[in-house]
Amino acid sequence: MPNSDPTTATQPDAMHSMTTPEPDALHSRTARQPDSDLRSLKWSAKEKAVARRAFDRALKLELDDVVREAKDRASRIEEASGLWELERWLTQRRQQIDREFDFRYSVLPYVFARLLRESRLIDDDFQGLSQDKLGLIRQLAAL
């Protein structure tokens, strides 16, 4: 447990220093994961609004598709077992959407890149994002 006494807080915990590498070793440029740059992106208030609008637009399109397909599936149900199949399908779709539509700023470039690649969003949806974010999203979409 970390030492919470402010008078000794600067003293290293002997057990911690033996088992944990120094922070500089973990975060040096050569050891850094490429994703660490994504987590350090700064989003202005304007960019956050643009991101939210684009995200909400894509999510609405996705949910509209789910509603349409759910209605179609429901209209073809003839037996009670079909209800449970519809429920399983809806649960799977909800879980998939929850995984794919993640609005954490640290992963938004990946989310936007996938949505761009799948033509769920277009370049115009990102108007207002900085050039570095646009470039990153396009680069990730090309992978």
C-alpha positions in Angstrom: 0.0 0.0 0.0 1.4 3.4 -0.9 2.7 5.6 1.8 0.2 8.4 2.5 2.2 10.2 5.1 3.3 13.5 3.4 6.5 13.7 5.5 7.8 10.5 4.0 6.1 10.5 0.7 9.4 11.2 -1.2 11.0 8.1 0.2 10.8 5.2 -2.2 9.0 2.1 -1.2 11.7 -0.6 -1.1 9.4 -3.3 -2.3 8.0 -1.1 -5.1 11.4 -0.1 -6.4 12.6 -3.8 -6.5 9.7 -5.0 -8.6 8.7 -2.1 -10.8 10.9 -0.6 -13.5 11.6 3.1 -13.3 8.9 5.2 -15.1 11.5 6.7 -17.5 12.3 3.2 -18.7 8.7 2.4 -19.3 8.0 5.7 -21.1 11.1 6.4 -23.1 10.6 7.2 -26.8 12.1 3.9 -27.8 10.0 1.8 -25.5 6.7 3.8 -25.9 3.8 2.1 -27.6 2.4 3.9 -30.7 -1.0 4.2 -28.8 0.5 6.4 -26.2 0.6 9.3 -28.6 -3.2 8.8 -29.2 -3.8 9.0 -25.4 -1.9 12.3 -25.2 -3.9 14.0 -28.0 -5.5 17.3 -26.7 -9.0 18.0 -27.9 -10.2 21.6 -27.9 -13.8 22.4 -27.0 -14.6 23.0 -30.7 -13.1 19.6 -31.6 -15.0 17.9 -28.8 -18.2 19.3 -30.2 -17.3 18.2 -33.8 -16.3 14.7 -32.5 -19.5 14.3 -30.5 -21.6 15.4 -33.6 -19.8 12.9 -35.9 -20.0 10.1 -33.3 -23.7 10.7 -32.7 -24.5 10.8 -36.4 -22.7 7.4 -37.0 -24.3 5.9 -33.9 -27.8 7.0 -35.0 -27.2 5.4 -38.5 -26.1 2.2 -36.8 -29.1 2.1 -34.4 -31.5 2.9 -37.3 -30.2 -0.1 -39.1 -30.7 -2.3 -36.0 -34.3 -1.0 -35.6 -35.0 -1.7 -39.2 -33.5 -5.2 -39.1 -35.2 -6.0 -35.7 -38.6 -5.0 -37.1 -38.0 -7.2 -40.2 -36.9 -10.2 -38.0 -39.9 -9.7 -35.7 -42.3 -9.6 -38.6 -41.1 -13.1 -39.6 -41.5 -14.7 -36.2 -44.1 -17.5 -36.2 -43.2 -19.4 -33.0 -42.2 -18.5 -29.5 -38.7 -19.7 -30.1 -38.3 -17.0 -32.6 -38.7 -14.4 -29.9 -35.7 -15.8 -28.0 -33.7 -15.9 -31.2 -34.5 -12.2 -31.7 -33.6 -11.5 -28.1 -30.2 -13.2 -28.5 -29.6 -11.3 -31.8 -30.5 -8.0 -30.1 -28.2 -8.7 -27.2 -25.3 -9.6 -29.5 -25.9 -6.4 -31.5 -26.0 -4.3 -28.4 -22.8 -5.8 -27.1 -21.1 -5.2 -30.5 -22.3 -1.6 -30.7 -21.1 -1.0 -27.1 -17.6 -2.3 -28.1 -17.4 -0.5 -31.4 -18.9 2.9 -30.4 -16.4 4.0 -27.7 -16.4 7.8 -27.1 -13.2 7.9 -25.0 -11.0 10.5 -26.6 -8.0 8.2 -26.3 -9.6 5.8 -28.8 -11.8 8.1 -30.9 -9.3 8.2 -33.8 -9.6 4.4 -34.1 -13.4 4.6 -33.9 -13.5 7.4 -36.5 -11.0 5.5 -38.8 -13.2 2.4 -38.8 -16.4 4.5 -39.4 -14.6 6.3 -42.3 -13.4 3.0 -43.7 -16.9 1.6 -43.6 -18.3 4.8 -45.2 -20.4 5.4 -42.0 -18.8 8.8 -41.9 -17.3 11.0 -44.5 -14.5 13.6 -44.4 -17.0 16.5 -44.1 -18.2 15.0 -40.7 -14.7 15.9 -39.3 -14.7 19.5 -40.5 -13.3 21.4 -37.5 -10.8 18.9 -36.3 -7.2 19.8 -36.4 -5.0 18.7 -39.3 -3.0 16.3 -37.1 -6.2 14.5 -36.0 -7.6 14.4 -39.5 -4.3 13.0 -40.8 -4.2 10.4 -38.0 -7.8 9.3 -38.7 -7.1 9.0 -42.4 -3.9 7.1 -41.8 -5.6 4.7 -39.5 -8.5 4.3 -42.0 -6.0 3.3 -44.7 -4.7 0.4 -42.6 
